[in-house]
Amino acid sequence: MLDVHNICVVLGGTPIVQDFSLQIPTGTTTALVGPSGSGKTTILHAICGITPVTSGSVSYDGRDITNTPIHQRKIGMVFQDSDLFPHLTVWHNIAFGLAFVTPRLGARAVAERVQELLALVGMETFGDRRIDDLSGGEQRRVALARALAPWPHLLLLDEPFSALDSALRLRLIADIGDILSATRTTALIVTHDPAEAEILATRTVSISSPSTT
């Protein structure tokens, strides 16, 4: 279980997140819903270690990870802009996550895991494609596969459906919901759209600025 306890984040002297607490049971999906500027992305960054916590704590399954280095937290993240490497193929983008987090994994095991993830996101034949040749929805699928590749304990998704047209967004929401369910991945998704939260999440947490619960 993820346990975020009374975290505060102050950046440049400005409080961005104040006394935010959240618990996510293992194997469930929680949606964090709120307007722009409410600190949603900062909360994700604090959980995964990109942004330091000023006070409070973050733990997973009883282990305090507040000051644990990013690569040791076993947390995957799908960024709003996908954050893929345009000079690499789809296959190598997914393999990168494995090489970074599990460097001792052999080449054969890496290849098997990449193929498994390509199949999971419905892109079995896309391994040799370059990122620039993919649609927005396809890039989101690759980003999801890369985040899931190293078997994370927790998956964080930051507005993963933004900038997609409505038809594609609805299809991708359903597909990602099925993937999270099939993999029993513990997940926290940030969105400003209550409809997305209702489809994907077992629980919704609403926040406003400054971020409190």
trRosetta pair geometry for C-beta under 8 A, 3 or more apart (Angstrom, degrees):
i j d omega theta_ij theta_ji phi_ij phi_ji
1 23 6.2 8 169 -171 116 92
1 24 6.5 172 -161 82 69 50
1 25 5.3 -33 -110 -119 102 40
1 26 5.4 -87 -67 -33 58 81
1 60 7.3 -174 85 -152 36 53
1 61 6.3 120 32 -79 56 51
1 186 7.9 -172 -117 -131 35 150
2 22 7.2 -4 115 110 106 93
2 23 6.7 167 89 -151 64 42
2 24 4.2 14 48 46 109 101
2 47 7.3 18 -163 -151 132 125
2 58 7.7 -21 -166 -167 88 85
2 59 7.7 155 -157 87 44 49
2 60 5.5 -18 -101 -105 62 82
2 154 5.8 78 -69 -104 125 142
2 186 6.5 157 -19 153 108 135
2 188 7.2 -69 63 -42 165 125
3 22 7.9 178 -150 90 32 52
3 23 5.3 3 -108 -108 68 85
3 57 7.9 6 111 106 94 95
3 58 7.4 156 86 -157 57 41
3 59 4.8 -11 62 63 103 93
3 60 7.4 -178 20 -82 75 34
4 7 5.7 -56 -179 -8 96 121
4 20 6.5 -22 135 117 122 89
4 21 5.9 173 101 -146 77 39
4 22 4.3 18 49 48 116 85
4 23 7.4 -152 30 -67 68 44
4 43 7.6 44 -164 -167 163 101
4 46 8.0 87 -138 105 122 114
4 47 6.4 -58 -87 -94 123 102
4 56 7.5 31 177 154 71 127
4 57 7.8 -176 -151 95 40 51
4 58 5.5 -5 -109 -110 71 78
5 21 5.5 23 -128 -120 37 98
5 56 5.6 -176 95 -166 62 90
5 57 4.9 1 55 58 107 87
5 58 7.6 -169 21 -77 73 34
5 59 7.4 12 -2 11 113 101
6 19 5.1 -24 -147 -142 75 66
6 20 7.3 133 -136 55 20 34
6 21 5.5 2 -51 -67 51 103
6 55 7.3 -44 125 121 93 92
6 56 4.3 -161 97 -110 64 105
6 57 7.6 32 56 22 81 71
7 17 6.2 4 110 121 93 128
7 19 7.7 150 61 -122 33 15
7 20 5.2 -35 58 59 85 89
7 21 7.5 146 8 -77 73 51
7 43 7.6 128 80 -128 134 78
7 46 5.8 132 160 147 151 149
7 53 5.0 -79 -148 -141 108 120
7 54 7.9 113 -179 44 71 70
7 55 7.1 165 -148 89 43 52
7 56 3.4 -151 -91 88 44 149
7 57 7.1 -140 -77 31 87 22
7 58 6.7 22 -72 -55 134 89
8 15 6.8 -48 -168 -141 101 100
8 17 6.1 -179 -144 98 36 77
8 18 5.5 22 -119 -122 92 46
8 19 6.2 10 -70 -45 93 49
8 20 7.7 144 -77 11 43 81
8 53 7.2 98 62 -174 47 78
8 54 4.7 -63 101 69 88 109
8 55 4.6 16 40 50 109 91
8 56 5.7 137 4 -10 66 115
9 15 7.6 116 81 -158 50 56
9 16 4.8 -44 96 63 100 104
9 17 4.1 46 28 37 99 105
9 39 7.4 152 54 -154 120 119
9 42 5.4 -168 82 162 155 121
9 43 7.8 -151 -1 -81 139 50
9 46 5.5 -117 -70 -77 133 134
9 51 6.1 37 -145 137 137 124
9 52 7.7 147 -128 92 91 50
9 53 6.2 -76 -83 -126 83 50
9 54 5.5 152 -117 -2 29 101
10 13 6.7 0 169 -135 107 13
10 14 6.7 164 -159 76 70 32
10 15 5.3 -37 -101 -94 83 55
10 16 6.8 167 -106 9 26 81
10 54 4.6 57 15 -70 91 158
11 14 5.9 -29 71 61 68 86
11 16 5.3 26 12 -25 106 128
11 42 7.7 -121 -20 -127 133 132
11 51 7.5 -49 -76 -155 119 122
15 18 5.2 33 170 -65 129 105
15 210 5.9 8 117 -129 111 143
16 39 5.1 141 156 -112 79 106
16 42 4.8 -141 136 -150 132 176
16 210 7.5 164 167 -139 17 93
16 211 7.4 12 138 11 58 114
17 20 5.1 -51 179 -8 108 130
17 39 4.4 144 -80 -176 82 144
17 42 5.4 -161 -35 108 116 124
17 43 5.8 133 -105 -74 146 80
17 46 6.9 -87 37 -20 158 153
17 210 7.1 153 -128 -178 21 91
17 211 4.4 -29 -129 57 72 126
18 210 4.6 38 13 141 119 130
18 211 6.3 148 32 65 64 63
18 212 5.6 -28 86 -71 90 93
19 56 7.5 166 -115 -74 40 130
19 212 5.5 20 77 -122 95 91
19 213 7.9 -137 120 34 78 68
20 39 7.4 -152 -57 117 148 137
20 43 6.1 -92 124 -110 163 117
20 56 7.6 29 55 -139 67 174
20 207 7.4 7 -122 -118 116 138
20 211 5.0 -5 -75 128 126 107
20 212 6.4 -128 -83 -113 66 31
20 213 6.0 82 -144 -4 60 100
21 56 8.0 -145 -81 -148 75 130
21 213 5.5 -118 53 56 74 126
22 30 7.2 155 -178 127 120 159
22 32 7.7 -33 -109 -89 156 113
22 43 7.9 67 3 -177 143 132
22 188 7.8 76 137 -119 146 135
22 205 6.2 -47 -116 -67 113 175
22 213 6.8 130 -68 -22 76 162
24 28 6.1 -154 -177 76 81 100
24 30 4.8 -117 -109 -3 109 131
24 154 7.7 100 83 -128 137 114
24 186 5.9 121 128 -174 117 107
24 187 7.9 -136 178 68 147 27
24 188 6.0 -107 -66 -70 160 99
24 203 8.0 -165 -119 56 75 126
25 28 4.8 53 71 11 89 128
25 186 7.6 -143 107 -121 40 111
26 61 7.5 44 -69 -78 124 97
26 186 5.2 -70 -139 -71 47 127
27 184 4.7 -26 -130 -175 96 91
27 185 7.6 108 -124 65 44 10
27 186 5.9 -31 -32 -72 23 78
28 186 6.4 20 46 -125 51 72
28 187 7.8 -123 112 39 39 69
28 202 4.7 -80 -161 42 105 140
28 203 7.0 36 155 8 130 105
29 177 7.9 -111 22 -128 169 73
29 180 5.6 46 -67 149 132 149
29 185 8.0 46 -75 90 93 78
29 186 7.7 175 -78 -160 50 36
29 187 4.4 -6 -114 67 85 104
29 188 7.6 178 -157 -79 59 27
29 189 6.5 16 -176 -3 105 109
29 200 5.8 -96 133 148 146 83
29 201 4.8 -127 115 -118 94 59
29 202 5.6 117 56 3 69 86
29 203 7.9 172 96 33 50 69
30 187 7.3 -177 30 96 59 59
30 188 5.3 -13 68 -112 94 73
30 189 7.5 178 90 27 45 69
30 201 5.7 59 -145 -151 19 119
30 202 7.1 -52 -77 57 55 78
30 203 4.9 -23 -115 73 83 96
30 204 7.4 160 -166 -93 66 25
30 205 6.2 23 174 -4 112 107
31 188 7.8 153 -97 -162 23 53
31 189 5.1 -28 -110 72 72 95
31 190 7.7 143 -163 -98 63 19
31 191 6.0 -32 -163 30 110 110
31 196 7.2 159 -135 108 143 83
31 197 3.4 172 118 -133 164 95
31 200 6.2 108 -69 78 119 105
31 201 3.6 -113 -17 -37 100 154
31 203 7.3 -172 26 95 71 47
31 204 4.7 -19 67 -113 103 76
31 205 7.1 179 88 27 52 66
32 40 5.4 156 121 -138 118 100
32 43 6.7 -144 -173 79 167 145
32 44 8.0 -161 44 -55 149 93
32 188 6.3 30 -16 179 111 97
32 189 7.1 -175 22 89 75 42
32 190 4.9 -27 68 -105 106 68
32 191 7.4 134 72 25 56 60
32 205 5.4 -20 -109 70 64 100
32 207 6.4 0 -173 3 92 118
33 191 5.9 -22 -103 78 75 78
33 192 6.8 112 -157 -130 70 25
33 193 7.6 -110 -130 61 105 27
33 194 5.7 59 -150 -89 154 68
33 197 5.1 -47 -63 -52 124 154
33 204 5.7 5 -2 -171 124 107
33 205 7.0 161 23 80 75 45
33 206 5.1 -34 75 -103 96 68
33 207 7.4 153 77 21 45 70
34 38 3.7 -98 140 75 130 161
34 39 7.7 -10 94 48 150 67
34 40 5.4 176 55 -58 109 114
34 192 6.8 -63 82 -110 32 71
34 206 6.2 128 -74 -167 82 58
34 207 4.1 -48 -64 70 146 77
34 208 6.0 -163 -144 -80 114 37
34 209 7.6 130 166 -39 127 73
34 211 7.5 111 114 -108 178 92
35 38 5.3 110 61 -32 64 117
35 192 6.1 66 -115 -135 35 113
35 208 7.0 30 25 -128 101 68
35 209 7.2 -79 70 -11 100 105
36 192 6.7 -17 -45 -86 69 144
37 209 5.2 -29 124 -59 87 154
38 207 5.1 140 156 111 127 97
38 208 5.5 -99 -126 -155 119 22
38 209 4.3 -123 -110 -53 56 83
38 210 8.0 138 -155 -151 57 19
38 211 5.7 103 161 -80 74 89
39 42 4.7 -59 -161 46 72 119
39 43 5.8 81 139 -32 88 95
39 207 6.8 -86 61 136 97 140
39 209 6.4 138 -12 -106 94 81
39 210 6.9 48 -24 -160 138 58
39 211 3.6 -95 62 -31 140 131
40 43 5.9 -56 -158 28 29 112
40 44 7.0 26 149 -14 63 102
40 158 7.7 142 127 -136 100 85
40 190 4.3 129 161 -151 118 124
40 192 8.0 -142 -1 -66 162 76
40 207 6.7 160 -77 61 82 130
40 211 7.6 165 -60 -100 46 133
41 44 5.6 -51 -154 35 40 112
41 45 6.3 38 150 -18 69 106
41 80 7.6 -39 -106 -32 127 124
41 158 5.5 61 -115 -144 88 127
41 159 7.9 -37 -78 -4 104 108
41 190 6.3 146 -75 135 57 171
42 45 5.5 -55 -146 39 34 112
42 46 6.2 37 153 -22 66 104
42 51 5.9 -55 -155 62 72 166
42 211 7.6 -162 69 -2 115 151
43 46 5.7 -53 -147 34 30 112
43 47 6.5 31 154 -20 63 104
43 190 7.6 149 64 -89 107 126
43 207 8.0 137 -30 2 151 172
43 211 6.5 -149 -57 171 119 165
44 47 5.7 -56 -151 34 32 111
44 48 6.4 8 161 -1 68 109
44 77 6.9 117 167 -132 114 119
44 156 4.8 136 -151 -179 106 135
44 158 5.4 -146 55 -78 172 106
44 188 7.0 -176 -104 104 89 119
44 190 5.9 -82 -43 -30 130 135
45 48 6.3 -64 -141 48 29 96
45 49 7.9 -94 172 64 55 22
45 50 3.9 -77 -158 67 90 112
45 51 3.8 60 124 4 115 108
46 49 7.8 46 -175 -70 25 22
46 50 7.7 -72 -54 55 26 73
46 51 5.1 -51 -71 79 64 98
46 52 7.5 14 -124 133 77 10
46 53 5.1 87 -159 -77 111 87
46 58 6.9 170 138 -52 87 140
47 58 5.6 170 -125 -138 58 145
47 75 6.9 179 131 -149 91 161
47 154 7.6 -100 154 123 122 147
47 156 6.4 151 84 -81 128 142
47 188 7.2 29 73 52 174 153
48 70 6.3 39 152 -137 80 92
48 73 6.4 165 -152 85 53 154
48 75 4.6 -150 -118 106 85 140
48 77 5.3 -8 -93 -55 165 133
48 156 5.8 -105 -50 16 122 151
49 52 8.0 20 -158 -86 54 52
49 65 7.7 -83 -64 148 112 100
49 68 6.7 -91 -88 83 137 69
49 69 6.7 99 175 178 157 25
49 70 4.1 -164 87 -87 130 72
49 73 5.7 -175 -18 -28 130 147
49 75 7.6 146 4 45 100 135
50 70 6.7 59 -66 -99 57 130
53 56 5.6 -103 176 67 129 89
53 57 7.4 143 114 -94 161 24
53 58 6.7 177 -42 -14 151 107
53 66 5.7 -76 40 -159 138 98
56 66 7.7 -180 107 -119 60 129
57 64 5.9 -54 -168 -136 121 102
57 66 4.8 -79 -140 -62 65 133
58 64 7.5 105 78 -159 48 59
58 65 5.6 -60 104 71 94 83
58 66 4.9 136 36 -87 79 66
59 62 6.3 -14 160 -160 126 9
59 63 5.9 166 -160 78 88 35
59 64 4.8 -46 -95 -95 101 46
59 65 6.1 137 -117 11 39 78
59 66 7.4 -28 -60 -37 67 84
60 63 5.8 -25 66 58 67 90
60 65 5.8 8 9 -4 99 132
60 73 7.7 110 5 -170 142 82
60 74 7.9 -143 92 68 160 104
60 153 5.8 94 167 120 146 146
60 154 6.5 -117 -116 -28 138 129
61 153 7.4 -99 -10 -164 119 143
64 67 7.9 19 137 23 100 80
64 68 7.9 159 120 -30 59 107
65 68 4.1 -52 -156 18 74 131
65 72 8.0 -165 -143 105 106 88
65 73 5.2 101 -179 -123 139 94
68 72 5.2 -117 172 88 104 108
68 73 5.3 132 103 -78 121 83
69 72 4.8 72 66 15 88 108
69 73 7.4 -145 93 -29 44 87
70 73 6.1 -54 -158 8 32 116
70 75 7.8 -90 -164 54 67 106
71 100 6.3 -120 -126 152 120 93
71 101 5.8 -161 -163 -106 87 68
74 101 7.5 107 -104 -165 57 131
74 150 7.4 -136 -135 120 69 108
74 151 7.6 -33 -157 103 106 71
74 152 5.3 155 165 -142 67 60
74 153 4.5 66 116 -1 116 99
74 154 7.3 98 111 22 76 77
75 152 5.5 76 -138 -160 17 124
75 153 6.8 -44 -78 56 59 84
75 154 4.8 -19 -118 71 84 99
75 155 7.6 166 -166 -89 63 26
75 156 6.4 26 173 -7 108 109
76 97 7.4 32 -121 -159 103 140
76 146 8.0 163 -155 110 114 60
76 147 3.4 113 170 176 116 84
76 148 5.9 83 -172 -69 177 36
76 149 7.9 138 -110 33 133 63
76 150 7.0 165 -77 51 105 91
76 152 3.7 -139 -15 -16 96 156
76 154 7.3 -173 30 94 68 49
76 155 4.7 -17 70 -112 103 74
76 156 7.0 -178 93 26 51 69
77 147 5.9 -150 52 -124 22 122
77 155 7.5 166 -84 -163 33 55
77 156 4.5 -13 -111 68 81 103
77 157 7.6 175 -157 -79 54 34
77 158 7.1 22 -175 -10 98 105
78 82 7.4 -22 -169 -118 81 48
78 140 7.3 59 -174 -158 129 73
78 143 4.8 101 -138 135 92 111
78 144 5.6 0 -90 -85 139 61
78 147 5.1 -81 -58 -28 80 155
78 155 7.3 25 -7 179 99 98
78 156 7.2 -167 28 97 65 55
78 157 4.5 2 56 -118 112 75
78 158 6.7 -167 92 26 63 69
78 160 5.1 21 119 -98 128 119
79 82 6.3 -70 71 22 87 5
79 83 4.1 54 42 -9 140 124
79 143 7.1 -112 39 -161 69 138
79 158 5.6 -10 -140 52 40 121
80 158 4.8 -71 -49 113 81 100
80 159 4.5 19 -113 69 101 106
80 160 7.2 -125 -114 -83 43 36
80 162 5.7 1 -162 38 97 134
82 139 4.6 -26 -115 148 167 107
82 140 6.0 -109 -92 -85 109 49
82 142 7.2 49 -165 72 121 95
82 143 4.2 -132 -147 -58 77 139
83 143 6.9 93 49 -124 73 119
84 88 7.8 -127 167 61 88 101
84 93 5.2 2 -155 -141 102 142
84 131 4.8 178 116 -128 130 146
84 139 6.1 -130 3 -158 142 97
84 142 6.0 34 -99 107 145 124
84 143 6.0 -109 -58 -77 102 87
84 146 7.3 161 -107 -10 90 156
85 88 4.2 39 97 18 117 114
85 92 7.6 -72 73 109 128 100
85 93 5.6 -173 39 -102 92 91
85 96 6.9 104 2 -37 136 162
85 131 6.8 161 84 -16 43 149
86 130 7.1 47 -178 170 61 98
86 131 4.7 -116 -118 69 51 123
86 132 5.3 57 -158 -49 104 96
87 130 8.0 -28 -146 -149 18 110
88 92 4.1 -119 -176 92 112 118
88 93 5.1 145 101 -59 120 75
88 96 7.1 53 139 -44 172 128
88 130 7.7 155 97 -135 26 72
88 131 7.0 46 69 -20 65 114
89 92 4.9 89 51 14 79 99
89 93 6.9 -133 95 -8 41 87
89 127 6.6 43 146 157 123 54
89 128 5.6 -50 -151 -149 140 31
89 129 6.4 121 -156 69 84 33
89 130 6.0 -70 -105 -88 58 52
89 131 7.9 176 -145 -32 20 72
90 93 5.8 -55 -150 32 29 114
90 94 6.7 23 156 -13 64 105
90 118 7.4 90 134 -107 120 109
90 123 6.7 -118 174 143 152 135
90 126 4.9 15 37 131 170 93
90 127 5.5 -129 79 -133 105 27
90 128 7.3 -13 34 29 97 14
90 129 5.1 33 -15 62 118 85
90 130 7.7 -142 -29 -99 73 10
90 131 7.0 141 -74 -75 65 66
90 134 7.3 105 -78 -59 112 137
90 142 5.3 -112 -140 -116 91 127
91 94 6.2 -64 -158 37 28 105
91 95 6.2 22 152 -15 67 113
91 114 5.7 61 -153 170 76 143
91 118 7.6 -18 -97 -66 72 133
91 127 3.9 46 -61 -168 109 89
91 128 6.7 9 -8 -68 121 41
92 95 5.3 -52 -136 43 37 113
92 96 6.3 58 156 -41 64 93
93 96 5.8 -41 -156 10 29 118
93 131 6.6 95 -56 -69 147 116
93 142 5.7 33 96 169 141 118
93 146 5.5 -70 142 -80 85 131
94 97 6.5 -51 -173 23 40 108
94 98 7.5 31 140 -9 65 106
94 114 4.9 125 101 -132 125 90
94 117 5.5 175 -162 86 139 141
94 118 7.1 -116 -16 -58 170 83
94 142 6.8 -112 -59 -162 93 78
94 145 5.0 -37 -110 123 118 110
94 146 4.9 -128 -111 -86 52 70
94 149 5.4 151 -179 -76 80 138
95 98 5.5 -58 -160 39 48 113
95 99 6.1 46 148 -22 78 105
95 110 5.5 59 -138 174 101 115
95 114 5.3 -22 -68 -79 85 132
95 149 7.4 -162 -95 -162 23 156
96 99 5.7 -57 -146 37 33 110
96 100 6.2 28 158 -19 68 109
96 146 6.7 1 58 -145 94 116
97 100 6.0 -58 -145 36 28 109
97 101 6.2 -1 168 5 65 114
97 146 4.6 145 -26 -178 132 75
97 147 6.8 -152 -116 -85 157 21
97 149 4.2 121 82 58 124 127
97 150 5.3 -129 145 -21 96 103
98 101 6.6 -71 -136 49 23 90
98 102 5.5 -44 -168 52 66 102
98 105 5.8 -72 171 58 107 148
98 110 5.2 154 113 -127 150 93
98 113 6.1 126 -91 87 146 144
98 114 7.5 -95 -6 -60 144 88
98 149 5.0 -93 -52 145 89 121
98 150 5.5 170 -100 -77 52 83
99 102 7.7 -58 -92 66 11 60
99 103 6.0 46 -174 -107 53 66
99 105 7.9 -115 -90 53 44 106
99 110 7.3 34 -62 -121 79 139
100 103 7.3 -4 -146 -65 7 87
100 150 7.7 -84 70 -57 81 146
101 150 3.8 26 74 -134 143 163
102 105 4.4 48 126 -24 110 117
102 150 5.4 169 -11 -135 107 101
105 109 4.8 -118 -178 91 94 126
105 110 5.5 119 120 -61 114 85
105 113 7.6 -13 170 0 149 143
106 109 4.8 91 59 11 79 104
106 110 6.9 -140 99 -8 40 88
107 110 5.6 -54 -148 35 31 113
107 111 6.4 32 155 -19 65 105
108 111 5.8 -53 -149 35 31 111
108 112 6.4 30 153 -18 65 106
109 112 5.7 -54 -147 37 32 111
109 113 6.3 30 155 -18 65 107
110 113 5.9 -59 -149 37 29 108
110 114 6.3 29 155 -20 66 106
111 114 5.9 -54 -146 35 29 110
111 115 6.4 26 157 -15 63 107
112 115 6.0 -58 -149 39 29 109
112 116 6.3 34 152 -23 64 108
113 116 5.4 -53 -148 35 33 116
113 117 6.4 29 155 -16 66 105
113 149 6.0 93 145 -158 118 83
114 117 5.9 -58 -150 38 31 107
114 118 6.3 34 152 -21 66 105
114 127 7.2 84 144 -123 117 115
114 149 7.1 11 -90 -127 61 119
115 118 5.6 -49 -144 34 33 114
115 119 6.5 33 156 -17 64 104
115 124 7.5 42 -160 -137 75 78
115 127 7.7 -21 -95 -78 69 137
116 119 6.0 -59 -155 37 29 109
116 120 6.4 33 148 -26 64 107
117 120 5.2 -48 -144 31 37 117
117 121 6.5 13 163 -1 68 105
117 145 4.0 116 159 -159 115 101
117 146 7.9 114 157 -58 154 31
117 148 6.1 160 -124 84 115 108
117 149 5.6 -36 -60 -90 158 79
118 121 6.6 -69 -148 47 26 92
118 123 5.0 -98 -160 84 77 79
118 124 5.1 113 131 -103 106 39
118 126 6.7 -172 -150 53 112 88
118 127 6.0 -33 -100 -69 156 92
118 145 6.6 52 -74 -142 44 155
119 122 7.5 35 -174 -75 32 27
119 124 5.2 41 -89 -83 67 100
120 145 6.7 147 69 -108 108 94
120 148 7.3 -98 97 96 154 152
120 179 6.1 90 164 -133 100 109
120 182 7.6 -173 -148 92 100 137
120 183 7.5 40 -155 -59 139 119
121 141 4.1 139 171 -176 126 101
121 142 7.3 170 110 -69 160 34
121 144 5.9 145 -101 80 132 114
121 145 4.8 -90 -10 -60 142 109
121 175 7.8 78 -149 154 62 122
121 179 6.8 18 -91 -99 67 147
122 141 6.8 -78 55 -152 87 148
122 175 7.1 -68 3 -155 136 135
123 126 4.0 -46 178 28 100 130
123 127 7.8 137 132 -50 93 57
123 138 6.8 113 -102 -150 131 91
123 141 5.7 138 -32 123 131 134
123 142 7.0 -43 51 -73 172 77
123 145 7.4 -94 43 -38 126 152
124 127 7.9 -28 169 -28 34 98
126 129 4.7 -45 -167 16 75 126
126 134 7.4 62 -165 -97 132 113
126 138 7.0 -162 -139 -165 159 121
126 142 7.8 -112 119 -78 135 107
129 133 5.2 -123 -173 77 99 123
129 134 6.3 103 134 -62 131 94
130 133 4.9 88 64 3 80 107
130 134 7.8 -145 98 -17 46 88
131 134 5.8 -55 -160 18 41 116
131 139 6.4 70 -162 -113 88 101
131 142 7.1 -145 -113 87 90 165
134 138 3.8 -130 -171 95 107 124
134 139 4.9 140 106 -57 126 77
134 142 6.9 -15 -166 -12 177 135
135 138 4.7 95 52 8 76 104
135 139 7.0 -136 95 -6 40 87
135 168 7.9 -125 143 -136 129 149
136 139 5.7 -54 -150 34 31 112
136 140 6.7 33 152 -20 64 102
136 163 6.3 -134 -154 113 149 99
136 164 5.4 -171 114 -96 131 84
136 168 7.2 85 78 133 105 154
137 140 5.6 -51 -153 31 35 113
137 141 6.7 36 150 -19 65 102
137 164 6.1 87 -72 -130 83 128
137 168 4.8 -121 -64 -175 132 120
137 171 7.5 12 -142 82 146 110
137 172 5.4 -144 -140 -71 101 129
138 141 5.6 -51 -152 32 37 113
138 142 6.6 37 150 -18 66 102
139 142 5.6 -51 -149 36 36 112
139 143 6.3 38 151 -21 66 104
140 143 5.6 -52 -147 36 33 114
140 144 6.4 36 152 -20 64 104
140 160 5.8 108 -150 175 116 95
140 161 7.4 49 -129 -92 159 51
140 164 7.5 -28 -27 -64 147 137
140 172 6.1 34 92 -159 145 144
141 144 5.7 -52 -150 35 32 112
141 145 6.4 33 151 -19 65 105
141 172 7.7 -122 -61 -133 87 104
141 175 7.7 -30 -99 120 105 140
142 145 5.6 -53 -147 37 33 112
142 146 6.3 34 154 -20 66 105
143 146 5.8 -52 -146 35 30 111
143 147 6.4 29 154 -18 63 107
143 160 7.6 -169 92 -138 132 105
144 147 5.8 -57 -149 37 30 110
144 148 6.2 19 157 -11 66 112
144 157 8.0 6 -102 -103 91 116
144 160 7.5 61 -70 -155 101 145
144 176 6.4 -137 -110 -117 155 103
144 179 6.9 66 157 105 139 161
145 148 5.9 -64 -144 44 29 105
145 149 6.4 54 153 -55 63 93
146 149 5.6 -29 -152 -8 31 122
147 152 6.8 -39 162 -3 75 142
147 155 6.0 93 140 -137 122 99
148 151 7.7 36 174 -81 59 29
148 152 6.8 -102 -123 18 40 100
148 155 6.8 -6 -83 -96 78 131
148 179 7.9 -97 -64 160 160 121
148 183 6.7 -53 -149 -153 132 172
148 185 7.0 -76 -117 -89 105 151
152 155 5.7 121 83 -70 132 71
152 185 7.4 50 76 -147 90 111
153 186 6.6 -10 153 44 62 123
154 185 7.9 120 -138 177 24 85
154 186 5.0 -49 -108 92 67 106
154 187 7.2 150 -167 -93 62 34
154 188 7.1 10 -179 2 107 99
155 180 7.3 -135 60 -114 144 101
155 185 5.0 23 0 158 127 128
155 186 7.0 152 19 84 75 52
155 187 4.4 -23 70 -106 98 87
155 188 7.6 177 90 28 53 60
156 187 7.4 170 -81 -156 27 65
156 188 5.3 -12 -113 66 72 95
156 189 7.8 162 -163 -86 44 39
156 190 7.8 24 -177 -11 86 100
157 160 4.5 -40 -177 -32 111 124
157 176 7.8 87 -109 175 164 146
157 187 6.6 14 -3 -173 108 111
157 188 7.3 -178 27 92 70 48
157 189 4.3 -11 65 -115 110 80
157 190 6.8 -162 96 24 59 70
158 190 5.0 4 -125 48 55 123
159 162 4.3 20 155 -26 110 121
159 190 5.9 -47 -37 98 67 92
159 191 6.1 130 -101 -105 61 56
159 192 7.3 11 -103 -2 110 87
160 172 7.8 -140 125 138 102 125
160 176 7.1 115 102 -97 147 170
160 189 7.1 -69 6 -143 111 105
161 164 5.3 -78 -173 32 68 126
161 169 4.6 89 -178 -142 119 96
161 172 6.0 163 -109 87 101 124
161 173 6.1 -1 -80 -66 150 92
161 191 7.6 15 37 -115 105 115
161 193 7.8 -63 73 33 123 143
161 196 6.3 -166 37 -117 143 140
164 168 4.7 -117 175 94 110 113
164 169 4.4 144 96 -69 115 85
164 172 6.6 -33 154 20 170 144
165 168 5.0 78 60 18 80 106
165 169 6.7 -149 91 -13 34 94
166 169 5.6 -56 -143 35 28 114
166 170 6.4 27 161 -18 64 105
167 170 6.1 -56 -152 34 28 108
167 171 6.6 23 154 -14 63 109
168 171 5.8 -59 -149 39 33 109
168 172 6.0 27 156 -17 69 111
169 172 5.9 -60 -144 40 27 107
169 173 6.2 33 156 -25 65 105
169 196 8.0 -70 166 -92 111 111
170 173 5.7 -49 -145 31 29 114
170 174 6.6 28 156 -16 62 104
171 174 6.0 -58 -155 36 31 109
171 175 6.3 27 151 -18 66 109
172 175 5.5 -53 -142 39 35 111
172 176 6.1 31 160 -16 69 106
173 176 6.2 -57 -144 39 25 105
173 177 6.2 30 154 -21 61 109
173 196 5.9 -129 -120 -134 135 82
173 199 5.3 49 152 101 125 145
173 200 6.2 -104 -168 -59 92 105
174 177 5.7 -57 -150 35 28 115
174 178 6.5 29 153 -19 63 105
174 199 7.2 -73 -79 172 62 131
175 178 5.7 -55 -153 34 32 111
175 179 6.4 31 150 -19 66 105
176 179 5.4 -51 -146 36 37 113
176 180 6.3 37 155 -19 68 103
176 200 7.0 -9 97 -118 104 118
177 180 6.0 -54 -146 36 29 109
177 181 6.3 28 154 -17 63 109
177 199 6.2 -98 -65 142 149 89
177 200 5.0 -135 -90 -116 102 68
178 181 5.7 -59 -149 39 30 112
178 182 6.1 28 155 -21 67 109
179 182 5.7 -54 -142 37 29 110
179 183 6.2 8 164 -1 65 112
179 185 7.9 -2 129 16 77 128
180 183 6.4 -66 -140 49 25 96
180 185 5.1 -95 -144 53 70 103
180 187 5.4 -53 -139 -8 132 149
180 200 7.4 63 34 -164 151 92
181 184 7.3 18 -176 -73 30 48
189 196 7.6 -121 132 137 134 110
189 197 7.4 -177 89 -105 112 70
189 200 5.9 -11 36 116 159 146
189 201 6.5 -138 43 -69 114 108
191 194 8.0 171 109 -61 113 23
191 196 4.6 -128 -171 81 164 133
191 197 5.6 -162 63 -55 129 88
193 196 4.2 72 89 4 110 109
193 197 6.9 174 96 -10 60 84
194 197 5.3 -55 -150 38 40 116
194 198 6.2 44 153 -26 71 103
194 204 7.2 49 -140 -154 79 156
195 198 5.7 -50 -148 31 32 113
195 199 6.7 28 155 -16 63 105
196 199 6.0 -61 -153 36 31 107
196 200 6.1 1 163 2 68 118
197 200 6.4 -73 -137 49 24 95
197 201 5.0 -25 -171 19 68 127
197 204 4.6 73 159 -108 132 118
198 201 7.2 -44 -87 46 12 87
198 204 7.2 -22 -73 -53 56 138
201 204 5.5 116 92 -70 142 72
205 213 6.5 -27 -168 -111 117 126
207 211 4.8 12 -179 -136 134 82
207 212 7.2 148 -143 47 91 36
207 213 6.8 -56 -96 -72 92 80
208 211 7.5 173 73 -100 32 45
208 212 7.8 -27 57 39 75 79
